[in-house]
């Protein structure tokens, strides 16, 4: 089986190595992006996400659920600090 190069995984891996050192390796990922553009003088915004086609749906779902839980925890910590 030939493994195709994955430039997104490679970029995330490079970021991890710079940020956290060489011990962590990207096993799965989901990329979420906020987009904007000017069209006809108006600002348009959108969102987009990407997961590799070869990644199992349950893995992608698990990552998205984990991020939502992390967001809720961060929100709770922020609200607690502002009280």
Buried (B, 14 or more C-beta within 10 A) or exposed (E): EEEEEBEEBEEBBEEBEEEEEEEEEBEEBBEEEEEEEEEEEEEEEEEEEEBBEEBEEEBBEEBBEEEEEEEEEEEEEEEEEEE
